[in-house]
Amino acid sequence: MREFQELLNSPGWEQLDKYAEKQIQHREIGLHTQATGLDSIISNEFVKGEIAGIQLFLNIPSAVIRDYTEQIDEIREDIQDDD
């Protein structure tokens, strides 16, 4: 868990996060136009998938930290219940 926290606190992650956010913004610009025709609709859905993938990537370290923290809390509760 410490490694993921260090990752989130690193200058490199901050730069990567800013770059990824710009990529999301760039993709969102094209989504604001009204999709007409099947090709446009399919293209928009593909772009939405790219955006979701970038967001998922950005959220993985926080999700891992949250998951580990919840597991640690559950173990602590189990230990306290056994006492």
N, C-alpha and C positions, 0 to 999 in steps of 0.2 A: 504494500500500500504506500509505503514511503516513497518508492520510486515514482509512482504516479503523481503524488503530491509534488515531488521535486520537478517532475515534468511540467506540471501546470504552473509552477512558479518560475520556470526557466525563461530567459529572454527569447530563446529560440521558439518556444511554444507560443509566446506572445506574438512574435512575428508571423508564425504559421497561422495562428488564429486570425490575425488581421488579413493575411493573404486569402485565407479561405472565405472570410466574410465578404471580401471584395468579389471573389468568384461567385458567391451566392447572389450578391447584388447585381452583378453583370448578367446572370442568368434570369433573375427576376424581371429585369427590364423588358425582355422579350415576352414575358408572360402577361404583361399588362394590356397587350393588344388583343382584341377579340379574335378568337380562333374560328375560322370558317373553313369548312371542308375537312374531310377525314385526315388528310396529310398534316394539316396544321394541328388538329386535335392530338394526333399521335405524337407529333413533335413536341407539343406542350407537355404531354404526359411524360415523355422521355426526359425533358428538362426538369420537371418536378421530381423525377426519380434521382437525377443528378444532385439537385438541391438537398433532397432528403439524405442522400449518401454522404454529402459533405457535412451536413448537420450531425449525422450519426457519428462520423469520424471525430468531430469536435467534442462530442459528448461522452465518448468512450472513457477517457480518464476519470471524469467526474462520476460516471456510473460505476466504474470499478471501485473507486474510493467509497462511494455510498454503499455498495454491496458488501465490501469488506467490513465497513463500520457496522452495518446491520448484523452481520454474522458475529462479529466480536461482541456486540451488545447482547445477542441471543445467548452466546456462550456464557457471558457474565451472569445473565439472569438464571441460566441453568445451574451454574455453580452456586449462586446465592440460594436457589431453591433447594439444593442438596444439603446446605448447611443447616 
